[in-house]
Amino acid sequence: MSFKDGDFVKIEYTAVRTADQHVVYTTDEKKAKENGVYYENNKYGPQLIVVGKSNIIKGLADEIKNMSVGEQKKVEIEAGKAFGERDSQLVRVMPISAFRARDMEPYVGMQLDLDGTVATVKSVNSGRVLVDANHPLAGEKLMYDVKVVSKIESDNDKVKELAESFALKPKSAKVEGKNVVLEIGSDVDKNSEYFVNKSSFVNSLLRDMDHIEKVEIKEDYVREKKSEKKE
């Protein structure tokens, strides 16, 4: 079996920087903790991708197209098909006063929005700050240990899995012709992060499922009961 653009598949993988064999990311929670790359807000376990459309590096997407469900392999990916080559024009020196004017005190490792791009502070010295807008893994050759866990077949399951990937935890997901109806229960916290995730989900759904024209999201809200005051 091979996959084509638009197929929904779930994968597990671990990415290692070949230069020093350092694990840079993994979908395995235990391995993430063991290698010092664990992030509490990350969702671990099989990751949903849409072949040819998802936010996944080209080199890995190309390899997955030729794999089958249950297959696991290691593949080395050159920088050009990973996170790109380093661009010296994305490295600049800024006066420290530019930071302090915005009530910011720069430090090595600090990330900031630089003309719409995330940049990282590399050094702070003598009133000058070196910032780099290259991806942290730009210029790096990577080794991926990847396994294709499953292929999502039905449209209902595709919508539900996509919603789950944005932490929406739907009660149900139904595709009726060109329309989608998603139900989200009162147990899901409707905070600011939820609304950002909901917007991202809708954008991804309309991008990844070409035949869908309308998305309806039904949300349950329940008033919180005030705890009885103890006398």
C-alpha positions as a Markdown table, in Angstrom:
| # | Residue | x | y | z |
|---|---|---|---|---|
| 1 | Met | 0.0 | 0.0 | 0.0 |
| 2 | Ser | 1.1 | 3.5 | -0.7 |
| 3 | Phe | -0.5 | 6.9 | 0.1 |
| 4 | Lys | -1.5 | 9.8 | -2.0 |
| 5 | Asp | -2.0 | 13.5 | -1.4 |
| 6 | Gly | -5.1 | 14.1 | 0.8 |
| 7 | Asp | -4.9 | 10.8 | 2.7 |
| 8 | Phe | -5.3 | 11.0 | 6.5 |
| 9 | Val | -2.7 | 8.9 | 8.3 |
| 10 | Lys | -1.4 | 8.7 | 11.9 |
| 11 | Ile | 2.3 | 8.3 | 12.5 |
| 12 | Glu | 4.8 | 7.9 | 15.3 |
| 13 | Tyr | 8.3 | 9.3 | 14.9 |
| 14 | Thr | 11.5 | 10.3 | 16.6 |
| 15 | Ala | 13.7 | 12.9 | 14.9 |
| 16 | Val | 17.5 | 12.9 | 15.7 |
| 17 | Arg | 20.0 | 15.5 | 14.6 |
| 18 | Thr | 22.7 | 13.4 | 12.8 |
| 19 | Ala | 25.5 | 15.8 | 13.7 |
| 20 | Asp | 25.4 | 14.8 | 17.4 |
| 21 | Gln | 22.7 | 12.2 | 17.6 |
| 22 | His | 20.6 | 14.5 | 19.8 |
| 23 | Val | 16.8 | 13.8 | 19.9 |
| 24 | Val | 15.1 | 17.0 | 18.8 |
| 25 | Tyr | 11.5 | 15.7 | 18.8 |
| 26 | Thr | 9.5 | 12.6 | 19.4 |
| 27 | Thr | 5.9 | 11.5 | 19.7 |
| 28 | Asp | 6.9 | 9.1 | 22.4 |
| 29 | Glu | 6.3 | 10.7 | 25.9 |
| 30 | Lys | 8.6 | 8.4 | 27.7 |
| 31 | Lys | 11.4 | 9.0 | 25.2 |
| 32 | Ala | 10.8 | 12.7 | 25.3 |
| 33 | Lys | 11.4 | 12.7 | 29.1 |
| 34 | Glu | 14.4 | 10.5 | 28.8 |
| 35 | Asn | 16.1 | 12.9 | 26.3 |
| 36 | Gly | 15.2 | 16.2 | 27.9 |
| 37 | Val | 12.7 | 17.3 | 25.1 |
| 38 | Tyr | 9.5 | 16.8 | 27.0 |
| 39 | Tyr | 7.0 | 19.7 | 26.9 |
| 40 | Glu | 4.0 | 19.5 | 29.2 |
| 41 | Asn | 1.6 | 21.1 | 26.7 |
| 42 | Asn | 2.5 | 18.8 | 23.9 |
| 43 | Lys | 0.2 | 16.0 | 22.9 |
| 44 | Tyr | 2.1 | 12.7 | 22.7 |
| 45 | Gly | 1.2 | 9.5 | 20.9 |
| 46 | Pro | 0.3 | 8.9 | 17.2 |
| 47 | Gln | 0.1 | 12.2 | 15.3 |
| 48 | Leu | -2.4 | 12.9 | 12.5 |
| 49 | Ile | -1.0 | 14.1 | 9.2 |
| 50 | Val | -2.7 | 14.8 | 5.9 |
| 51 | Val | -0.4 | 13.6 | 3.1 |
| 52 | Gly | 0.8 | 16.5 | 0.9 |
| 53 | Lys | -1.0 | 19.1 | 3.0 |
| 54 | Ser | 0.0 | 18.9 | 6.6 |
| 55 | Asn | 2.7 | 20.9 | 8.4 |
| 56 | Ile | 5.3 | 18.2 | 8.0 |
| 57 | Ile | 8.7 | 18.5 | 6.3 |
| 58 | Lys | 8.8 | 17.6 | 2.6 |
| 59 | Gly | 11.5 | 14.9 | 3.0 |
| 60 | Leu | 9.4 | 13.0 | 5.6 |
| 61 | Ala | 6.2 | 13.4 | 3.6 |
| 62 | Asp | 7.8 | 12.0 | 0.5 |
| 63 | Glu | 8.9 | 8.9 | 2.4 |
| 64 | Ile | 5.5 | 8.3 | 4.0 |
| 65 | Lys | 3.9 | 8.3 | 0.6 |
| 66 | Asn | 5.7 | 5.0 | -0.2 |
| 67 | Met | 5.1 | 3.3 | 3.2 |
| 68 | Ser | 2.3 | 1.0 | 4.4 |
| 69 | Val | 0.2 | 0.8 | 7.5 |
| 70 | Gly | 2.3 | -0.9 | 10.2 |
| 71 | Glu | 5.6 | -0.2 | 8.4 |
| 72 | Gln | 8.5 | 1.3 | 10.3 |
| 73 | Lys | 11.8 | 2.6 | 9.0 |
| 74 | Lys | 14.6 | 5.0 | 9.5 |
| 75 | Val | 15.3 | 7.7 | 6.9 |
| 76 | Glu | 18.0 | 10.4 | 6.7 |
| 77 | Ile | 16.8 | 13.7 | 5.4 |
| 78 | Glu | 19.0 | 16.5 | 4.0 |
| 79 | Ala | 18.6 | 20.0 | 5.3 |
| 80 | Gly | 17.1 | 21.2 | 2.0 |
| 81 | Lys | 14.1 | 18.8 | 2.5 |
| 82 | Ala | 13.9 | 19.3 | 6.3 |
| 83 | Phe | 13.9 | 22.8 | 7.7 |
| 84 | Gly | 15.9 | 24.4 | 4.9 |
| 85 | Glu | 19.5 | 25.8 | 4.6 |
| 86 | Arg | 20.6 | 28.6 | 6.9 |
| 87 | Asp | 20.1 | 32.1 | 5.5 |
| 88 | Ser | 22.6 | 34.6 | 6.6 |
| 89 | Gln | 20.2 | 37.4 | 5.8 |
| 90 | Leu | 17.9 | 36.2 | 8.6 |
| 91 | Val | 20.7 | 37.0 | 11.2 |
| 92 | Arg | 20.9 | 40.6 | 12.3 |
| 93 | Val | 22.4 | 42.8 | 15.1 |
| 94 | Met | 20.0 | 45.0 | 17.0 |
| 95 | Pro | 20.7 | 47.7 | 19.6 |
| 96 | Ile | 19.7 | 46.7 | 23.1 |
| 97 | Ser | 17.8 | 50.0 | 23.3 |
| 98 | Ala | 15.3 | 48.7 | 20.7 |
| 99 | Phe | 14.3 | 46.0 | 23.3 |
| 100 | Arg | 14.3 | 48.3 | 26.3 |
| 101 | Ala | 12.0 | 50.7 | 24.5 |
| 102 | Arg | 9.4 | 47.9 | 24.6 |
| 103 | Asp | 10.2 | 47.1 | 28.2 |
| 104 | Met | 12.1 | 43.9 | 27.2 |
| 105 | Glu | 15.4 | 42.8 | 28.6 |
| 106 | Pro | 17.0 | 40.4 | 26.0 |
| 107 | Tyr | 18.7 | 37.2 | 27.1 |
| 108 | Val | 20.2 | 34.3 | 25.2 |
| 109 | Gly | 17.4 | 31.9 | 24.0 |
| 110 | Met | 14.7 | 34.6 | 24.2 |
| 111 | Gln | 12.2 | 34.3 | 21.3 |
| 112 | Leu | 10.4 | 37.3 | 19.8 |
| 113 | Asp | 8.3 | 38.3 | 16.7 |
| 114 | Leu | 10.6 | 39.9 | 14.2 |
| 115 | Asp | 8.7 | 41.2 | 11.2 |
| 116 | Gly | 6.2 | 38.4 | 11.5 |
| 117 | Thr | 8.8 | 35.7 | 12.0 |
| 118 | Val | 9.9 | 34.0 | 15.2 |
| 119 | Ala | 13.5 | 35.0 | 16.0 |
| 120 | Thr | 15.8 | 33.8 | 18.7 |
| 121 | Val | 18.3 | 35.9 | 20.7 |
| 122 | Lys | 21.8 | 34.3 | 20.2 |
| 123 | Ser | 24.0 | 36.7 | 22.1 |
| 124 | Val | 23.8 | 39.9 | 24.1 |
| 125 | Asn | 27.1 | 41.9 | 24.2 |
| 126 | Ser | 28.2 | 45.5 | 24.6 |
| 127 | Gly | 24.7 | 47.0 | 24.0 |
| 128 | Arg | 24.2 | 44.8 | 20.9 |
| 129 | Val | 21.9 | 41.8 | 20.5 |
| 130 | Leu | 22.4 | 39.1 | 17.9 |
| 131 | Val | 19.0 | 37.7 | 16.7 |
| 132 | Asp | 18.5 | 34.8 | 14.3 |
| 133 | Ala | 15.2 | 34.3 | 12.4 |
| 134 | Asn | 16.3 | 30.9 | 10.9 |
| 135 | His | 14.5 | 27.8 | 12.1 |
| 136 | Pro | 16.5 | 26.3 | 15.0 |
| 137 | Leu | 17.1 | 23.2 | 12.8 |
| 138 | Ala | 17.9 | 25.1 | 9.6 |
| 139 | Gly | 21.0 | 23.6 | 8.0 |
| 140 | Glu | 20.7 | 20.4 | 9.9 |
| 141 | Lys | 20.6 | 16.9 | 8.5 |
| 142 | Leu | 18.0 | 14.8 | 10.4 |
| 143 | Met | 17.4 | 11.1 | 11.0 |
| 144 | Tyr | 13.7 | 10.1 | 11.4 |
| 145 | Asp | 12.6 | 6.8 | 12.9 |
| 146 | Val | 9.0 | 6.8 | 11.6 |
| 147 | Lys | 6.1 | 4.3 | 11.8 |
| 148 | Val | 2.8 | 4.5 | 10.0 |
| 149 | Val | 0.2 | 3.5 | 12.7 |
| 150 | Ser | -3.1 | 3.8 | 10.7 |
| 151 | Lys | -5.0 | 5.3 | 7.9 |
| 152 | Ile | -8.2 | 7.1 | 8.6 |
| 153 | Glu | -10.9 | 6.0 | 6.1 |
| 154 | Ser | -14.3 | 7.5 | 6.7 |
| 155 | Asp | -15.1 | 11.2 | 6.5 |
| 156 | Asn | -16.7 | 11.2 | 10.0 |
| 157 | Asp | -13.5 | 9.7 | 11.5 |
| 158 | Lys | -11.3 | 12.2 | 9.6 |
| 159 | Val | -13.2 | 15.2 | 11.0 |
| 160 | Lys | -13.1 | 13.7 | 14.5 |
| 161 | Glu | -9.4 | 13.0 | 14.4 |
| 162 | Leu | -8.7 | 16.4 | 13.0 |
| 163 | Ala | -10.7 | 18.0 | 15.8 |
| 164 | Glu | -8.9 | 15.8 | 18.4 |
| 165 | Ser | -5.5 | 17.0 | 17.0 |
| 166 | Phe | -6.6 | 20.6 | 17.9 |
| 167 | Ala | -7.7 | 19.4 | 21.5 |
| 168 | Leu | -11.4 | 20.1 | 20.8 |
| 169 | Lys | -12.5 | 16.7 | 22.2 |
| 170 | Pro | -15.7 | 16.4 | 20.2 |
| 171 | Lys | -18.7 | 14.5 | 21.4 |
| 172 | Ser | -19.6 | 13.6 | 17.8 |
| 173 | Ala | -18.6 | 14.4 | 14.3 |
| 174 | Lys | -20.8 | 13.9 | 11.3 |
| 175 | Val | -20.3 | 14.6 | 7.6 |
| 176 | Glu | -23.5 | 15.1 | 5.6 |
| 177 | Gly | -22.7 | 15.6 | 2.0 |
| 178 | Lys | -20.7 | 18.9 | 1.8 |
| 179 | Asn | -21.6 | 19.9 | 5.4 |
| 180 | Val | -19.9 | 19.0 | 8.7 |
| 181 | Val | -21.6 | 19.1 | 12.1 |
| 182 | Leu | -19.4 | 18.9 | 15.2 |
| 183 | Glu | -20.7 | 18.7 | 18.7 |
| 184 | Ile | -18.5 | 19.8 | 21.7 |
| 185 | Gly | -19.7 | 19.2 | 25.2 |
| 186 | Ser | -19.7 | 21.3 | 28.3 |
| 187 | Asp | -16.8 | 19.4 | 29.7 |
| 188 | Val | -14.4 | 21.2 | 27.3 |
| 189 | Asp | -13.1 | 24.4 | 28.8 |
| 190 | Lys | -14.1 | 27.3 | 26.4 |
| 191 | Asn | -11.1 | 29.5 | 27.2 |
| 192 | Ser | -9.1 | 31.7 | 24.8 |
| 193 | Glu | -6.9 | 28.8 | 23.7 |
| 194 | Tyr | -10.1 | 26.8 | 22.8 |
| 195 | Phe | -11.3 | 29.6 | 20.4 |
| 196 | Val | -7.9 | 29.8 | 18.8 |
| 197 | Asn | -7.9 | 26.0 | 18.3 |
| 198 | Lys | -11.4 | 26.0 | 17.0 |
| 199 | Ser | -10.5 | 28.6 | 14.3 |
| 200 | Ser | -7.4 | 26.6 | 13.4 |
| 201 | Phe | -9.5 | 23.5 | 13.1 |
| 202 | Val | -12.0 | 25.0 | 10.7 |
| 203 | Asn | -9.2 | 26.4 | 8.5 |
| 204 | Ser | -7.5 | 23.1 | 8.4 |
| 205 | Leu | -10.7 | 21.2 | 7.7 |
| 206 | Leu | -11.6 | 23.4 | 4.8 |
| 207 | Arg | -8.0 | 23.1 | 3.5 |
| 208 | Asp | -7.6 | 19.3 | 3.9 |
| 209 | Met | -11.1 | 18.1 | 2.9 |
| 210 | Asp | -11.8 | 19.8 | -0.4 |
| 211 | His | -15.4 | 18.8 | -0.8 |
| 212 | Ile | -16.5 | 20.3 | 2.5 |
| 213 | Glu | -18.2 | 23.7 | 2.1 |
| 214 | Lys | -19.9 | 24.4 | 5.5 |
| 215 | Val | -18.8 | 23.7 | 9.1 |
| 216 | Glu | -21.3 | 23.9 | 11.9 |
| 217 | Ile | -20.1 | 23.6 | 15.5 |
| 218 | Lys | -22.6 | 23.0 | 18.3 |
| 219 | Glu | -21.3 | 24.0 | 21.7 |
| 220 | Asp | -22.7 | 23.1 | 25.1 |
| 221 | Tyr | -22.4 | 25.6 | 28.0 |
| 222 | Val | -23.5 | 24.8 | 31.5 |
| 223 | Arg | -23.6 | 27.4 | 34.3 |
| 224 | Glu | -21.2 | 26.4 | 37.1 |
| 225 | Lys | -22.9 | 25.6 | 40.4 |
| 226 | Lys | -21.7 | 27.7 | 43.3 |
| 227 | Ser | -20.4 | 25.6 | 46.1 |
| 228 | Glu | -22.4 | 25.9 | 49.3 |
| 229 | Lys | -20.8 | 28.1 | 51.9 |
| 230 | Lys | -19.8 | 26.3 | 55.0 |
| 231 | Glu | -21.2 | 27.7 | 58.2 |
